[in-house]
Amino acid sequence: MHNRATARPVTLPHPAMPDADWADAFVIAVDQPDLTAPKAARHVIDSAPAWYHRLLALRNIIVKPLGLKTDLDTAGNAQLETIGVFPLIRETDTCAVLGLDDHHLNFRIVIETEPLGPNATLVRSITLIRRNNGLGHAYLAAVMPFHNRIVPAMLNAAYGS
């Protein structure tokens, strides 16, 4: 299957974060039957391109003086199960919810899988945001150009052609 990630609309409220005030989604069809959401989430996060990791390191340097959480804050907490740098909130075979609450915004990354016939699976990556204050609004505006490239790039790196 030769496929690329495409944007899809999201309806709010969403059960993974009922108070979200912003959302987007990207999907990709995968020629893997019986793919679970936790397995897809790990594969997508682990397939992040090298430039994503450089951007994340730069983000951490910029936001640390503002008191925002970094991936180093979650990495240091052995009680959190993570997928990549993202804390795992809950998982089922068809849905993995990752995310973090911070003072500027709360976010969830929802990876869902859905069968597409006997030989394929749809992988959906939904981002849900609850902006808590003006800094959350400014932060989301600043990261959107990157977010809109990162999510499809990760899906394409994991499963695209």
C-alpha atoms as one frame of an Amber mdcrd trajectory, in Angstrom:
protein
   0.000   0.000   0.000   1.520   3.322  -1.063   0.029   5.955   1.159   0.787
   9.310   2.728  -0.648  10.877   5.863  -3.542  13.243   5.274  -5.330  15.735
   7.515  -8.815  14.907   8.797 -11.303  16.939  10.838 -11.884  16.254  14.534
 -15.136  16.816  16.362 -14.977  18.359  19.817 -15.602  17.477  22.537 -13.452
  14.365  22.309 -13.631  11.642  24.988  -9.857  11.644  25.526 -10.000  15.316
  26.568 -13.573  16.612  26.858 -12.441  20.178  27.664 -10.098  20.514  24.645
 -10.533  23.764  22.759  -8.337  22.871  19.770  -7.790  19.647  17.817  -6.449
  18.207  14.596  -5.928  14.753  13.140  -3.875  12.986  10.509  -4.511   9.492
   9.160  -2.633   6.919   7.145  -3.688   3.529   5.815  -1.305   0.725   6.698
  -1.003  -2.683   5.038  -0.822  -4.427   8.411  -3.871  -6.282   9.655  -4.589
  -6.484  13.388  -2.319  -3.557  14.273  -2.984  -2.384  17.833  -2.958   1.271
  18.836  -0.165   0.875  21.442   2.042  -0.854  18.872   1.256   1.831  16.272
   1.935   4.603  18.815   5.345   3.167  19.677   6.227   2.734  16.004   5.117
   6.266  15.065   6.929   7.926  17.978  10.053   5.800  17.419  10.038   6.748
  13.713  10.439  10.469  14.345  12.920  12.019  11.909  16.241  13.314  13.268
  15.193  16.939  12.718  12.265  16.387  15.138  14.702  15.531  17.929  16.740
  18.668  17.181  13.565  20.786  17.304  12.549  19.153  20.602  15.978  19.933
  22.105  15.674  23.570  20.960  12.128  23.764  22.368  13.359  22.468  25.728
  16.072  25.162  25.871  13.577  27.912  25.028  10.761  26.874  27.398  12.807
  25.842  30.457  13.304  29.455  31.647   9.520  29.949  31.308   8.936  27.124
  33.785   7.314  24.815  31.225   7.818  21.067  31.395  10.393  19.436  29.153
  10.912  15.841  28.088  13.684  15.697  30.705  11.052  16.317  33.388   9.051
  13.262  32.279  12.175  11.154  31.678  13.202  11.672  35.302   9.922  10.287
  36.653  10.310   6.506  36.823   6.660   6.151  37.870   5.445   7.347  34.466
   5.187   4.852  31.640   6.114   6.648  28.456   6.091   6.138  24.722   9.050
   8.148  23.527   9.008  11.288  25.662   5.227  11.275  26.119   3.580   9.911
  29.280   1.099   7.113  28.558  -2.278   7.920  30.127  -4.246   4.874  29.017
  -4.356   2.246  26.318  -6.630  -0.332  24.759  -6.103  -2.376  21.615  -7.690
   0.389  19.521  -6.632   3.550  21.381  -3.470   4.829  23.072  -3.684   8.181
  24.871  -0.483  10.070  25.635  -0.217  13.514  27.132   0.760  15.958  29.764
  -0.796  18.806  31.723   1.217  21.984  32.200   0.324  25.443  33.437   0.098
  26.951  29.932  -1.771  24.111  28.214  -2.779  20.467  28.505  -2.389  18.146
  25.544  -3.271  14.648  24.476  -1.971  12.620  21.577  -4.478   9.942  20.701
  -3.379   7.122  18.416  -6.321   5.072  17.183  -6.401   2.044  14.937  -9.338
   0.881  12.867  -9.518  -2.177  10.585  -9.773  -1.463   6.855 -10.820  -4.865
   5.619  -8.854  -8.058   6.167  -5.383  -6.765   5.225  -5.129  -3.141   6.305
  -5.492  -0.793   9.261  -6.187   2.918   9.485  -3.858   4.698  11.926  -5.230
   8.013  13.200  -3.148  10.514  15.184  -5.294  13.095  16.975  -3.838  16.033
  18.877  -6.077  17.612  21.503  -5.184  20.856  23.282  -6.710  22.750  26.192
  -5.148  26.210  26.354  -5.104  27.361  29.968  -4.034  30.994  29.527  -2.501
  33.561  27.168   0.833  31.747  27.197  -0.957  28.603  26.016  -2.516  30.510
  23.115   0.859  32.058  22.180   2.676  28.736  22.520   0.208  26.913  20.270
   0.454  29.653  17.642   4.256  29.428  17.734   4.451  25.641  17.380   1.694
  25.145  14.777   3.937  25.508  11.702   6.172  22.780  13.141   3.326  20.579
  14.390   1.710  20.539  10.937   4.937  19.106   9.508   5.989  16.860  12.399
   2.849  14.718  12.752   2.499  13.752   9.073   6.282  13.277   8.836   6.194
  10.821  11.750   3.262   8.887  10.267   4.926   8.814   6.854   8.263   7.733
   8.336   6.516   4.923  10.198   4.135   3.725   7.507   4.246   5.875   4.372
   5.718   5.237   1.008
